[in-house]
């Protein structure tokens, strides 16, 4: 083998293994949206306000039900890329989630344009873009009574198998409660509820519609230290930790002999 070419190959392998010379043999798996091809929508997904703590209020009901079921079977692994977050069902990792009651808290997230939509609701941005354009404003009202927390540490090597190859993150906590997504918009000459807003024209009405909802905020006060309320048990926000995998040193090419 040519000495210069052989050294270049080995150096590249070492760079991948040790994170560019940082001396740490554990590297985080990186998944680029759309195979690394940047588009306008996917670029917006990468600047979410809380990328590793997204709201999951916009997940389909079937996804939420699957997530709740898996919380009782071990640590949940997901594939998270851009605005797309999927449960990796085949990846089974030892772990235990425990309910932790917290001080009851409420919050409202206001969304006025598409940039805010991708920043605040990345997982539901694509499906809500049309609704936002029509309504003008979206509001997410959440009530949280506690969290399901991963209380057993999981080694990164536990996800090295082929069944976990697509997994990029582990769910380390999940806020539980109730939510309501409401669309607001001013419409002239259209049916709506007159809100009596000061300064509004006589022909202007304020339309307000419920887009999605889950749970009953009033029931969140019934959560105990042992379990959440049955009517305040919807996944609200998910907290993720990137999976870090070890790279075995025996996969590296040896440095070439200077006489080869």
C-alpha positions as CSV (number, residue, x, y, z in Angstrom):
1,X,0.0,0.0,0.0
2,X,1.2,3.5,-0.7
3,X,2.5,5.0,2.5
4,X,0.7,8.3,2.1
5,X,-2.6,6.8,1.1
6,X,-2.6,4.2,3.9
7,X,-1.8,6.9,6.5
8,X,-4.7,9.0,5.2
9,X,-7.2,6.1,5.5
10,X,-6.1,5.3,9.1
11,X,-6.1,9.0,10.1
12,X,-9.7,9.4,8.8
13,X,-10.8,6.4,10.8
14,X,-9.2,7.7,13.9
15,X,-10.8,11.1,13.4
16,X,-14.3,9.5,13.2
17,X,-13.7,7.4,16.3
18,X,-12.3,10.1,18.5
19,X,-14.5,13.0,17.5
20,X,-12.0,14.9,15.4
21,X,-9.1,14.5,17.9
22,X,-11.0,15.3,21.1
23,X,-9.7,12.1,22.8
24,X,-13.2,10.7,23.5
25,X,-14.0,7.3,22.0
26,X,-17.7,7.9,22.5
27,X,-19.5,9.8,19.7
28,X,-23.1,10.9,19.3
29,X,-25.0,9.6,16.3
30,X,-26.0,12.4,14.0
31,X,-28.9,12.2,11.5
32,X,-29.2,14.9,9.0
33,X,-32.8,15.7,7.8
34,X,-33.6,14.4,4.3
35,X,-30.2,12.7,3.9
36,X,-28.4,15.9,4.5
37,X,-30.1,17.8,1.7
38,X,-31.2,21.1,3.2
39,X,-34.7,22.5,2.2
40,X,-36.5,25.5,3.5
41,X,-38.9,23.5,5.7
42,X,-36.3,21.2,7.1
43,X,-33.9,24.0,7.7
44,X,-36.6,25.6,9.9
45,X,-36.9,22.4,11.8
46,X,-33.3,22.6,13.0
47,X,-33.8,25.9,14.8
48,X,-36.7,24.8,17.0
49,X,-36.8,26.7,20.3
50,X,-36.3,23.5,22.3
51,X,-35.1,20.9,19.8
52,X,-34.5,18.2,22.4
53,X,-37.7,19.0,24.3
54,X,-40.5,19.2,21.7
55,X,-44.2,19.4,22.4
56,X,-45.9,16.2,21.3
57,X,-49.5,17.5,21.4
58,X,-49.7,17.1,17.6
59,X,-48.7,13.5,17.5
60,X,-51.5,11.2,16.2
61,X,-53.5,9.5,18.9
62,X,-52.1,6.1,17.8
63,X,-48.6,7.3,18.4
64,X,-49.4,8.7,21.8
65,X,-51.1,5.4,22.8
66,X,-48.1,3.5,21.7
67,X,-45.8,5.7,23.6
68,X,-47.8,5.4,26.8
69,X,-47.8,1.6,26.4
70,X,-44.0,1.4,25.9
71,X,-43.3,3.5,29.0
72,X,-44.2,0.4,31.0
73,X,-41.9,-1.9,29.0
74,X,-38.5,-0.2,29.3
75,X,-36.7,2.8,28.0
76,X,-38.2,4.2,24.8
77,X,-35.9,4.8,21.8
78,X,-36.9,7.1,19.0
79,X,-35.6,8.3,15.6
80,X,-35.5,12.1,15.5
81,X,-34.6,13.9,12.4
82,X,-35.7,17.4,11.5
83,X,-39.4,17.7,12.3
84,X,-40.0,13.9,12.3
85,X,-39.9,11.9,15.4
86,X,-40.8,8.2,15.3
87,X,-40.8,5.4,17.9
88,X,-38.3,2.6,17.2
89,X,-40.4,-0.3,18.3
90,X,-37.8,-2.9,17.7
91,X,-35.2,-1.3,20.0
92,X,-35.6,-2.7,23.5
93,X,-33.5,-1.1,26.1
94,X,-33.6,-1.8,29.9
95,X,-35.0,1.0,31.9
96,X,-37.8,2.1,34.2
97,X,-40.1,5.2,34.2
98,X,-41.5,6.5,37.4
99,X,-44.3,9.0,37.9
100,X,-43.3,12.2,39.6
101,X,-46.0,14.6,40.6
102,X,-45.1,18.3,40.2
103,X,-46.7,21.6,41.0
104,X,-49.7,22.1,38.7
105,X,-48.7,24.5,35.9
106,X,-50.4,26.0,32.9
107,X,-49.0,27.7,29.8
108,X,-50.1,29.2,26.5
109,X,-47.9,29.1,23.4
110,X,-48.9,31.7,20.8
111,X,-48.1,31.1,17.1
112,X,-48.5,34.0,14.7
113,X,-46.5,33.0,11.6
114,X,-44.8,30.0,10.0
115,X,-41.4,30.7,11.5
116,X,-42.9,30.5,15.0
117,X,-44.8,27.4,14.0
118,X,-41.6,25.5,13.1
119,X,-39.8,26.9,16.2
120,X,-42.5,26.1,18.7
121,X,-44.4,23.1,17.3
122,X,-41.8,21.4,15.0
123,X,-43.5,18.0,15.1
124,X,-46.9,19.4,14.0
125,X,-45.6,22.2,11.7
126,X,-46.3,20.5,8.4
127,X,-49.9,19.5,9.3
128,X,-50.8,22.9,10.9
129,X,-49.3,25.2,8.3
130,X,-52.6,25.4,6.4
131,X,-54.6,25.9,9.5
132,X,-52.3,28.7,10.6
133,X,-52.6,30.4,7.2
134,X,-56.4,30.3,7.4
135,X,-56.8,31.3,11.0
136,X,-54.0,33.8,11.4
137,X,-53.1,32.7,14.9
138,X,-52.8,29.4,16.9
139,X,-52.7,29.0,20.6
140,X,-51.6,25.9,22.5
141,X,-52.9,25.8,26.1
142,X,-51.3,23.2,28.2
143,X,-51.8,22.0,31.8
144,X,-49.1,19.8,33.3
145,X,-49.4,17.8,36.6
146,X,-46.2,15.8,36.5
147,X,-43.7,13.7,34.6
148,X,-42.8,10.2,33.8
149,X,-39.1,10.1,34.4
150,X,-36.5,7.5,33.4
151,X,-34.9,6.6,36.7
152,X,-32.6,3.8,35.6
153,X,-29.4,4.7,33.7
154,X,-28.9,3.0,30.4
155,X,-25.5,2.4,28.8
156,X,-25.0,3.5,25.2
157,X,-23.7,0.1,24.3
158,X,-27.2,-1.3,24.9
159,X,-28.3,0.3,21.6
160,X,-25.5,-1.0,19.4
161,X,-27.5,-3.9,18.0
162,X,-29.0,-3.9,14.5
163,X,-32.5,-3.5,16.0
164,X,-31.5,-0.1,17.4
165,X,-29.6,1.1,14.4
166,X,-32.2,3.7,13.5
167,X,-32.6,5.1,17.1
168,X,-31.0,8.5,17.7
169,X,-32.4,9.4,21.1
170,X,-33.8,8.0,24.3
171,X,-36.9,9.4,26.0
172,X,-35.6,10.5,29.4
173,X,-38.9,12.2,30.6
174,X,-42.4,12.9,29.4
175,X,-44.6,15.7,30.8
176,X,-48.2,14.5,31.4
177,X,-51.4,16.6,31.5
178,X,-54.1,18.1,29.2
179,X,-53.9,20.4,26.3
180,X,-56.1,22.4,23.9
181,X,-55.1,23.8,20.5
182,X,-57.2,26.8,19.4
183,X,-57.2,28.7,16.1
184,X,-58.1,32.4,16.2
185,X,-58.7,34.7,13.3
186,X,-60.3,38.0,12.3
187,X,-62.8,37.6,9.5
188,X,-64.9,40.3,7.9
189,X,-68.4,39.3,6.9
190,X,-67.9,35.6,8.0
191,X,-69.7,33.7,10.6
192,X,-68.1,33.9,14.0
193,X,-68.3,35.0,17.6
194,X,-68.2,38.7,18.1
195,X,-65.7,39.2,20.8
196,X,-66.5,42.9,21.3
197,X,-62.9,43.9,20.9
198,X,-62.1,47.6,21.4
199,X,-61.4,49.3,18.1
200,X,-62.8,46.5,16.0
201,X,-64.9,47.5,13.0
202,X,-68.6,46.9,13.1
203,X,-68.4,44.2,10.4
204,X,-65.4,42.4,12.0
205,X,-66.0,39.2,13.9
206,X,-63.5,37.1,15.8
207,X,-63.6,33.4,14.7
208,X,-62.4,30.9,17.3
209,X,-62.3,27.2,16.7
210,X,-61.0,24.2,18.6
211,X,-58.5,22.3,16.5
212,X,-57.4,19.5,18.9
213,X,-57.7,18.7,22.6
214,X,-57.0,15.9,25.0
215,X,-57.7,15.5,28.7
216,X,-59.5,17.8,31.1
217,X,-57.5,20.6,32.8
218,X,-59.8,20.6,35.8
219,X,-59.0,16.9,36.4
220,X,-55.3,17.6,36.6
221,X,-55.8,18.7,40.2
222,X,-56.7,15.1,41.1
223,X,-53.2,13.7,40.3
224,X,-51.6,12.0,43.4
225,X,-48.1,11.2,44.2
226,X,-48.7,7.7,43.1
227,X,-50.3,8.3,39.7
228,X,-51.7,11.0,37.3
229,X,-55.4,11.6,36.9
230,X,-57.1,9.4,34.4
231,X,-58.5,12.5,32.6
232,X,-55.2,14.3,32.7
233,X,-52.8,11.7,31.3
234,X,-52.0,12.9,27.8
235,X,-48.4,13.3,26.6
236,X,-47.6,17.0,26.4
237,X,-43.8,17.4,26.1
238,X,-41.1,14.9,25.5
239,X,-37.5,15.2,26.8
240,X,-34.8,13.5,24.7
241,X,-31.2,12.6,25.2
242,X,-29.0,11.7,22.2
243,X,-27.8,8.1,22.1
244,X,-24.0,7.9,22.4
245,X,-22.4,4.8,21.0
246,X,-18.9,3.4,21.5
247,X,-16.7,2.8,18.4
248,X,-14.7,-0.5,18.9
249,X,-11.0,0.3,18.4
250,X,-10.5,-3.0,16.5
251,X,-12.5,-1.5,13.5
252,X,-9.7,1.0,12.9
253,X,-7.1,0.4,10.2
254,X,-3.6,-0.1,11.6
255,X,-1.0,2.4,10.7
256,X,0.9,1.2,7.7
257,X,4.5,-0.1,8.0
258,X,6.8,2.5,6.5
259,X,8.4,-0.1,4.3
260,X,5.0,-1.4,2.8
